[in-house]
């Protein structure tokens, strides 16, 4: 790390390590990547997750009967609106984050 931080500032080293770890976790859990390899048309799971995250603004997509949208951003999961067993596919319109 001496090439990246020549003065050896501990705060800078820790910040770089935490930033790198967060990027790796997002790539693993959410399919986030700076240089995605596939597009949604190729039906890659990570590409579909990226597209759903962008579509929903990285938050829950639930809207109540009064038109208020849920503000939750943590512990969200990807769910099929129509399950595979009932003919659902892996397309972006069929994935929700309730």
Buried (B, 14 or more C-beta within 10 A) or exposed (E): EEEEBEEEEEEEBEEEEEEEEEEEEEBEEBBBEEEBEEEBEEEBEBBBBBBBBEEBEEBBBEEEEEEEEBEEEEEBEBEBEEEEEEEEEBBBEBBBBE
